[in-house]
Amino acid sequence: MKGVRGLSALILTKDEEDNIGRAIKSLQGLAEEVIVLDSGSKDRTVEIAKSMGAKVFFREWQGYPAQLNYGVELCSGEWVLVVDADEEVSERLKESIKEVLSKPEYEVYKVCRRTYYLGGFLRHAWYPEWRVRLFKKGRVTFQGELHETAVYSSKAGKTKGDLYHYSYKNLKDQYRKTLKYAEEMAHIMHRSGKRFRAYHLLFNPFWHFLKVYLFQLGFLDGLRGFLVASSAFIYTFLKYKFLLELELSERKEKLW
């Protein structure tokens, strides 16, 4: 796979047959190699990835940060570009990456992600979303549980252009994931010792709605912006409801 010399692209997958082809195609002419680390796909993900020239490896799911760290070690290039299976490198971002790697000023770069939501790209809500995705191998490690945090010591530069994110197939898919993430986050908070307080349920959801809709100018995205802000409200509300449920269950067990 021809591309920038010394650049490897890493994609984590599981049952991504609807997305993987688009992701790999957007890397053609950019990455010298594409590494796909699959965690047990039952669909055609692996078949499609191999047919498009990617090197496919398998590892049982150990959590997103752990999978990323393992996948980075599989990359042979001096530089690594991390792309999710439901993402696509825009032409402007592709050119920007080529430019910065022709004469890199930093060892770590942030990429701006733009989300496609209900038929169009968001201009304000969930945007700009800067994430560390391009780095010299060995300069970044990932930590965290539900969401990854990039750990690095040097200053990070920024690329130009967007990494397109096709986050949800439809509203049903969105709220299925919202429910899952809210429950997982409640367990993480519970394990860390965070305790439920009534004001969390009463005020925090409204704050997250306002943060997206007003402070992030989500209202300029019209109805899409309102729906994104509403989903932030629902996620926060559910997260604290699940935390309360865990505490009530714990108290009941102690009583017995």
VEXZAGU-970473 format. One record per atom (N, C-alpha, C): x negated, y negated, z negated. Coordinates in steps of 0.001 Angstrom, whole numbers, padded with zeros to 6 digits, always signed. Example, Ala and Ser with C-alpha at 12.3 -4.5 7.8 and 13.67 -1.06 7.14 Angstrom:
BEGIN
-013190+005690-007800-012300+004500-007800-013200+003300-007800-012850+002250-007080-013670+001060-007140-012900-000030-007870
END
This chain:
BEGIN
-000847+001195+000000+000000+000000+000000-000882-001245+000000-000883-002019+001102-001729-003187+001225-001217-004306+000320-002139-005091-000188-001757-006196-001050-002992-006900-001567-002820-007711-002594-003929-008432-003202-004887-007430-003836-006127-007528-003474-007116-006583-003988-007207-006685-005511-007094-005536-006194-007214-005505-007642-005931-005779-008399-004797-005855-007701-003517-006108-008372-002653-004851-008371-002300-004395-009569-001375-003271-009735-000038-003800-010238+001040-003228-009755+002375-003561-010250+002905-002376-011038+003533-002661-012166+004068-001620-013036+005575-001759-013159+006292-000662-012951+007752-000638-013092+008144+000536-013981+008913+000270-015019+009473+001332-015851+010852+001697-015315+011155+003002-015275+012433+003400-014698+013106+004526-015480+014407+004548-015349+015247+005698-015679+016599+005478-015016+016904+006339-014056+018168+006268-013314+018366+004885-012700+017432+004494-011853+017468+003176-011227+017543+003274-009703+018223+004282-009191+018257+004470-007746+018886+003290-007005+019757+002540-007663+020400+001388-007024+019482+000170-006964+018407+000184-007751+017551-000993-007852+016115-000796-007392+015575+000406-007565+014146+000622-007399+013637+000266-006001+014429+000540-004993+014009+000239-003623+013787-001251-003413+014700-002064-003932+014584-003520-003804+013344-004033-004530+013091-003496-005729+011932-003933-006514+010629-003611-005791+010489-002377-005309+009253-001969-004638+009066-002731-003330+010146-002925-002587+010052-003652-001319+009524-005063-001534+009941-005705-002636+009499-007077-002905+008020-007146-003276+007432-006007-003608+006019-005953-003978+005110-005618-002800+005698-005249-001683+004915-004904-000505+004206-006143+000026+002925-005991+000297+002130-007131+000729+001605-007962-000421+001944-007571-001656+001471-008294-002836+000601-007402-003714+001152-006273-004161+000409-005374-005037-000355-004335-004222-001561-004065-004639-002370-003047-003963-001846-001652-004294-001287-001496-005482-000652-000236-005862+000567-000538-006729+001550+000349-006646+002738+000254-007486+002807+001506-008344+002797+001302-009654+002893+002393-010609+004315+002429-011159+004974+003555-011022+006305+003749-011588+006186+004746-012734+006550+004310-013923+006539+005196-015092+007993+005539-015402+008367+006764-015092+009754+007204-015248+009918+007982-016553+011089+007838-017160+011331+008522-018436+012452+009550-018338+012580+010162-017151+013528+011263-017018+014746+010964-016189+014560+010339-015041+015695+010016-014171+016368+011281-013655+017697+011239-013609+018474+012353-013081+018986+012051-011677+018771+010826-011218+019241+010450-009891+018060+010469-008903+018123+009658-007848+017099+009680-006798+015979+008649-007023+015866+008132-008225+014856+007101-008497+013457+007551-008097+013033+008688-008587+011680+009190-008317+011480+009445-006832+012473+010055-006207+012392+010349-004770+012213+009069-003956+012992+008049-004253+012912+006780-003524+011558+006115-003753+011118+006101-005011+009836+005459-005335+008681+006125-004591+008654+007443-004578+007583+008163-003882+007631+007908-002379+008841+007870-001823+008986+007666-000383+008512+006284+000043+008463+005338-000899+008031+003971-000597+006568+003734-000985+005866+004804-001329+004435+004701-001567+004006+004464-002997+004946+004484-003931+004587+004263-005333+003972+005520-005935+003122+005323-006925+002569+006429-007699+003468+006630-008909+004065+007800-009037+005069+008042-010075+004504+008934-011177+004699+008516-012411+004289+009268-013588+005491+009460-014499+005394+010452-015376+006497+010720-016306+006022+010604-017750+006863+010042-018581+006631+010013-020027+007968+009856-020726+008194+010660-021755+009414+010522-022547+009506+009108-023106+010727+008599-023174+010943+007227-023634+010491+007051-025074+009606+006081-025289+009073+005789-026622+009406+004371-027066+010298+003728-026351+010588+002328-026610+009905+001457-025564+010519+000313-025234+010025-000511-024134+008575-000965-024313+008191-001543-025462+006804-001981-025612+005798-000836-025482+006096+000305-026101+005187+001448-026037+005047+001964-024609+006155+001993-023866+006100+002430-022470+005260+001469-021639+005419+000178-021889+004637-000813-021152+003143-000629-021392+002773-000489-022651+001353-000338-022983+000761+000907-022332+001541+001985-022329+001088+003225-021702+000974+003037-020192+001982+002383-019617+001979+002159-018178+000827+001289-017710+000486+000285-018492-000636-000596-018136-001920+000216-018017-002099+001199-018890-003302+002023-018847-003353+002888-017592-002209+003143-016992-002170+003935-015760-002596+003115-014546-002554+001815-014681-002884+000934-013564-004399+000893-013344-004801+000983-012104-006230+000990-011781-006755-000397-011445-005847-001345-011209-006265-002682-010827-006796-003507-011988-007543-004547-011660-008068-005475-012670-006937-006331-013228-005930-006603-012393-004772-007395-012787-003516-006531-012754-002553-006847-013646-001310-006093-013725-000129-007056-013637+000827-006709-012803+002086-007442-012693+003207-006517-013138+003928-006901-014187+005036-006091-014695+006342-006571-014080+007063-005646-013468+008357-005951-012861+009362-004915-013328+010502-005356-013824+011553-004410-014188+012205-003862-012924+012822-002694-013051+013433-002055-011896+014567-002886-011307+015220-003699-012142+016336-004517-011655+015901-005943-011308+014614-006099-011003+014086-007406-010629+013527-007381-009209+013316-008571-008672+012802-008727-007310+011893-009950-007268+010707-009786-006709+009765-010895-006577+010184-011750-005383+010479-013013-005641+010870-013915-004555+009649-014230-003693+009894-014709-002479+008789-015047-001579+007935-016162-002152+008567-017144-002804+007792-018247-003400+006906-017747-004525+007431-016845-005351+006632-016278-006438+005500-015432-005879+005786-014683-004840+004754-013846-004214+003580-014707-003749+003887-015816-003083+002825-016705-002605+002079-017343-003764+002804-017680-004827+002182-018297-005995+001202-017334-006667+001592-016071-006771+000715-015066-007382-000549-014896-006543-000387-014880-005243-001555-014781-004368-002486-015973-004574-001895-017148-004733-002685-018366-004917-003473-018326-006226-002793-017989-007327-003477-018028-008630-004536-016936-008732-004308-015789-008079-005295-014708-008152-006468-014924-007199-006315-015825-006240-007442-016128-005347-008529-016890-006099-008108-017630-007124-009054-018360-007968-008418-018564-009341-008332-017499-010145-007606-017573-011422-008251-018516-012437-007419-019368-013044-007872-020271-014093-007606-019679-015478-006686-018722-015536-006316-018089-016799-006387-016570-016638-006340-015891-017773-006307-014429-017755-004900-013906-017998-003987-014803-018346-002583-014459-018601-001699-015505-017937-000637-015027-017257+000298-015945-016610+001742-015589-016968+002541-016643-017118+003965-016469-017338+004699-016627-016015+005753-015831-015876+006590-015850-014680+007990-016285-015085+008636-017088-014254+009975-017581-014566+011035-016677-013942+011935-016193-014782+012972-015269-014325+014297-016004-014152+014976-015738-013039+016292-016320-012757+017306-015188-012585+018421-015282-013302+019394-014189-013340+020518-014376-012323+020825-013285-011639+021965-013211-010729+023159-012717-011529+024231-013503-011543+025358-013175-012417+026686-013449-011711+027490-012413-011564+028825-012521-010967+028802-013235-009613+027912-012782-008757+027917-013261-007380+027030-014439-007062+026263-014932-008034+025388-016067-007753+024283-016198-008782+023227-016931-008412+022121-017156-009335+022446-018322-010268+022154-018126-011547+022362-019168-012543+021289-020247-012394+021691-021510-012570+020764-022631-012431+020330-023204-013777+021113-022914-014827+020828-023493-016137+020916-022453-017263+022038-021771-017376+022177-020729-018401+021161-019627-018138+020508-019173-019206+019469-018146-019100+018318-018579-018190+018154-019889-017991+017113-020365-017065+016616-021737-017503+015321-022010-017481+014253-021072-017109+013950-020084-018236+013580-018886-017863+013236-017829-018816+011807-017382-018516+010864-017934-019255+009447-017650-019004+009008-016399-019756+008385-015480-019038+007909-014237-019637+006504-013913-019143+005677-013368-020040+004341-012931-019651+004471-011660-018826+004129-011767-017540+004259-010617-016653+003004-010360-015818+002133-011331-015719+000925-011185-014907-000291-011439-015789-001183-010470-015841-002320-010610-016750-003465-009686-016336-004630-010059-016810-005798-009221-016601-005668-008006-017516-005954-006851-016996-005812-005625-017781-006685-005687-019038-006073-005341-020171-006778-005360-021431-006621-006650-022215-005988-007658-021601-005837-008950-022275-004494-009106-022978-003546-008205-022703-002202-008307-023282-001756-006953-023807-001148-006954-024973-000457-005766-025482+000966-006181-025826+001847-005197-025864+003260-005477-026127+003680-004846-027442+004447-005611-028211+004946-005154-029496+006448-005420-029580+007069-004901-030651+008494-005139-030857+009280-003853-030835+010599-003995-031013+011485-002835-030988+012480-002951-029840+013513-003746-030016+014520-003862-028968+013998-004677-027788+013339-005791-028078+012767-006653-027040+011267-006753-027245+010529-006758-026131+009081-006772-026232+008547-008180-026490+007438-008251-027198+006707-009492-027402+005293-009295-026889+004857-010180-025998+003510-010084-025453+002529-010721-026433+001480-009981-026765+000460-010470-027696-000836-010692-026921-001352-011920-026987-002593-012253-026285-003236-013428-027004-004524-013599-026795-005260-014614-027540-005577-015857-026721-005611-015746-025416-005983-016873-024569-004763-017712-024188-005002-018859-023620-003936-019716-023138-003338-019126-021867-002020-019273-021696-001337-018698-020531-001002-019780-019515-001216-019458-018245-000797-020346-017174+000610-020003-016724+001112-020727-015747+002458-020481-015222+002413-020397-013703+003200-019467-013183+003319-019329-011739+004475-020190-011238+004591-020293-009928+005698-021013-009300+006618-020005-008620+007881-020393-008454+008842-019469-007863+009504-018633-008929+010501-017868-008530+011307-017113-009489+011183-015606-009301+011321-014929-010430+011496-013480-010430+012991-013240-010554+013609-012759-009498+015054-012585-009500+015447-011394-010363+016445-011609-011213+016889-010575-012149+018347-010227-011871+018583-009003-011424+019941-008524-011155+020382-007710-012373+020835-008434-013389+020970-007851-014723+022123-006878-014888+023291-007204-014348+024477-006369-014592+025199-006065-013284+025707-004857-013186+026473-004475-012007+027816-005189-011989+028414-005330-013160+029724-005959-013306+029937-006278-014786+031104-006811-015116+031372-007181-016507+031429-005960-017422+031964-004853-016916+032011-003640-017721+030607-003191-018100+029699-003251-017134+028311-002885-017397+027685-003850-018399+027980-005148-018255+027425-006134-019173+027854-005878-020614+029149-005657-020821+029618-005528-022197+029335-004154-022793+029137-003173-021942+028656-001883-022443+027247-002052-023008+026401-002789-022283+025042-003041-022755+025040-003979-023953+025937-004959-023946+026034-005895-025071+026344-005152-026358+027290-004232-026286+027662-003439-027454+026480-002602-027937+025776-001992-027006+024617-001160-027348+023515-001986-028003+023177-003133-027402+022093-003959-027929+022453-004569-029277+023719-004945-029455+024146-005524-030728+024010-004502-031854+024394-003269-031576+024282-002224-032590+022812-001920-032898+021985-001836-031851+020565-001564-032065+019902-002686-032860+020258-003925-032551+019671-005050-033275+020105-005052-034736+021342-004665-035002+021813-004587-036389+020997-003572-037178+020677-002451-036569+019854-001437-037242+018445-001969-037501+017908-002713-036535+016573-003289-036711+016581-004286-037867+017593-005145-037917+017692-006129-038998+017855-005431-040345+018664-004381-040358+018915-003656-041599+017631-003012-042127+016855-002401-041219+015600-001765-041622+014590-002787-042131+014652-004005-041600+013705-005043-042014+014124-005744-043300+015303-005363-043838+015746-005927-045100+016640-007136-044990+017033-007505-043769+017931-008649-043594+019319-008282-044101+019921-009162-044894+021211-008882-045508+022313-009705-044843+023484-009132-044789+024636-009813-044206+025128-010923-045131+025457-012051-044536+026089-013150-045239+027296-013606-044421+028348-014015-045084+029582-014375-044382+029355-015477-043352+028489-016437-043673+028275-017541-042736+027629-017071-041432+026913-015940-041490+026356-015380-040259+027467-015085-039258+028551-014531-039756+029673-014144-038899+030517-015348-038510+030571-016344-039378+031431-017497-039151+030781-018559-038269+029488-018779-038440+028841-019904-037766+027843-019521-036671+027085-018437-036867+026048-018097-035896+026568-017860-034479+027693-017162-034299+028199-016986-032937+028509-018309-032241+029084-019263-032975+029389-020571-032390+028110-021316-032024+027083-021192-032889+025821-021851-032603+025202-021315-031312+025226-019998-031119+024645-019412-029910+025454-019769-028666+026757-019900-028824+027586-020368-027700+027180-021789-027309+027079-022678-028286+026737-024075-028020+025323-024205-027459+024422-023383-027954+023042-023440-027478+022974-023172-025978+023727-022164-025516+023726-021824-024092+024548-022824-023284+025734-023135-023779+026672-023937-022982+026319-025421-022946+025844-025962-024064+025532-027391-024122+024037-027672-024003+023242-027122-024908+021827-027468-024961+021038-026917-023778+021443-025751-023254+020795-025214-022059+021514-025648-020785+022502-026534-020935+023270-027089-019815+024027-026026-019033+024456-024989-019751+025212-023930-019089+026488-024419-018449+027042-025508-018957+028287-026047-018388+028108-026481-016938+026856-026776-016543+026605-027153-015154+026678-025951-014210+026697-024744-014773+026885-023533-013968+028367-023202-013818+029235-024095-014279+030666-023890-014119+031190-022721-014935+032077-021973-014328+032695-020845-015021+031665-019785-015395+030681-019577-014531+029615-018611-014861+028913-019013-016154+028629-020292-016314+027960-020758-017520+028801-020540-018762+030109-020769-018626+031011-020541-019759+031035-019068-020140+031057-018192-019146+031091-016755-019415+029788-016269-020037+028666-016831-019617+027381-016464-020220+027342-016911-021675+027790-018136-021942+027833-018637-023315+028768-017796-024170+029885-017377-023597+030842-016528-024322+030217-015182-024658+029417-014652-023743+028762-013367-024009+027742-013500-025130+027100-014674-025245+026176-014919-026353+026935-014943-027672+028127-015534-027659+028990-015553-028844+029351-014126-029251+029800-013330-028281+030257-011966-028560+029113-011100-029072+027938-011205-028443+026780-010421-028885+026422-010742-030334+026364-012019-030666+025996-012430-032023+027036-011975-033036+028311-012124-032670+029404-011709-033552+029327-010206-033830+029142-009410-032784+029064-007959-032936+027843-007539-033741+026737-008219-033523+025492-007896-034228+025686-007968-035738+026339-009023-036200+026535-009176-037641+027664-008291-038169+028623-007965-037316+029643-007001-037734+029018-005633-037959+028125-005240-037059+027444-003954-037226+026555-003970-038466+025926-005095-038739+025088-005199-039936+025949-005047-041189+027120-005671-041188+028036-005533-042324+028469-004081-042483+028767-003425-041377+029185-002024-041425+028096-001150-042044+026845-001402-041688+025734-000630-042246+025625-000835-043755+025811-002060-044190+025720-002338-045624+026874-001693-046394+028075-001765-045822+029225-001148-046491+029062+000362-046567+028534+000953-045507+028289+002393-045494+027241+002768-046534+026220+001942-046662+025153+002194-047631+025688+002132-049063+026526+001158-049330+027104+001027-050668+027984+002221-051007+028723+002702-050022+029586+003860-050238+028762+005079-050574+027647+005258-049852+026773+006418-050116+026191+006336-051531+025839+005151-051957+025288+004984-053278+026323+005279-054351+027564+004926-054096+028629+005199-055062+028804+006696-055274+028633+007441-054180+028796+008888-054294+027540+009513-054887
END
